[in-house]
Amino acid sequence: MRRPSTYVGINNDLNGAMTNIGKIIRDAWVFELLPETETCEGWDHGQMDVLLDKVNTEWDKYGCMVSQLPEPLRERHQRIYEEAVARAKVAGWSGEDETIDDK
């Protein structure tokens, strides 16, 4: 099966967007690299790679740890991810796939 050439958008992604690309977009929202209204629908792989580089640069400033984020960013991260988890659970995501290797 051929991989799509563009992204379906965070609102249309699998598992309530609990995917690697969904995480990149949510992190971009946290760091205000993108407005929270930007779903990245129609973005190509090159655009996503550029966004990933920007997100990684921001995370590097804080040792890639939520606990090291300044309070406003930590609060935004918590809000964005709590909302995402709630939406994903409604869409049927349980988080079990992420812990399969832990067993």
C-alpha positions in Angstrom: 0.0 0.0 0.0 1.3 3.4 -1.0 1.8 6.1 1.7 -0.2 9.2 1.0 1.8 12.1 -0.3 0.1 14.6 2.0 -1.0 14.5 5.6 -4.8 14.0 6.3 -4.8 16.6 9.1 -4.7 16.2 12.9 -8.5 16.1 13.0 -8.6 13.2 10.6 -5.6 11.3 11.8 -5.8 7.7 13.1 -6.4 7.0 16.8 -7.6 10.5 17.6 -4.2 11.8 16.3 -2.2 9.9 18.9 0.4 9.4 16.2 4.0 10.8 15.8 2.7 13.5 13.4 -0.1 14.4 15.8 2.5 14.8 18.6 4.7 17.1 16.4 1.7 19.3 15.6 0.6 19.5 19.2 4.1 20.3 20.3 4.2 23.0 17.6 1.1 24.4 19.2 2.7 24.4 22.6 5.7 26.3 21.4 3.5 28.6 19.3 5.2 27.6 16.1 1.7 27.1 14.7 -1.7 28.5 15.7 -3.9 25.9 17.4 -6.2 26.2 14.5 -3.6 24.8 12.0 -4.4 21.1 11.4 -1.6 20.7 8.8 -4.1 19.1 6.4 -2.6 18.8 3.0 1.0 19.3 4.2 3.6 17.3 2.4 6.5 15.3 4.0 9.0 18.1 3.5 6.8 20.6 5.3 6.4 18.2 8.2 10.2 17.6 8.3 10.7 21.3 8.6 8.2 21.5 11.4 9.8 18.6 13.2 13.2 20.3 13.1 11.6 23.5 14.6 9.9 21.5 17.3 13.1 19.6 18.2 15.0 22.9 18.4 12.5 24.2 20.9 12.5 20.9 23.0 16.3 21.0 23.1 16.1 24.3 24.9 14.4 22.5 27.8 16.3 19.2 27.8 13.3 17.5 26.1 11.5 17.5 29.4 8.0 18.9 30.1 9.1 19.6 33.7 11.8 22.0 32.4 9.3 24.1 30.5 8.5 27.6 31.8 5.2 27.8 33.5 3.2 29.3 30.6 4.5 26.6 28.2 4.0 23.8 30.8 0.4 24.9 31.3 -0.2 25.1 27.6 1.3 21.6 27.1 -0.9 20.2 29.8 -4.1 21.8 28.4 -3.3 20.7 24.8 -2.4 17.2 25.7 -5.3 16.7 28.2 -7.7 17.8 25.4 -6.0 15.5 22.9 -6.2 12.5 25.2 -9.9 13.1 25.9 -10.7 13.4 22.1 -8.6 10.3 21.3 -10.4 8.2 24.0 -13.8 9.3 22.4 -12.4 8.1 19.1 -11.6 4.7 20.6 -7.9 5.2 21.4 -6.9 3.5 24.7 -3.1 3.9 24.7 -2.5 0.2 24.9 -0.5 0.1 21.6 2.1 2.5 23.2 2.8 0.0 26.0 2.9 -3.3 24.1 6.7 -3.4 24.3 6.6 -2.7 28.1 5.1 -6.0 28.9 
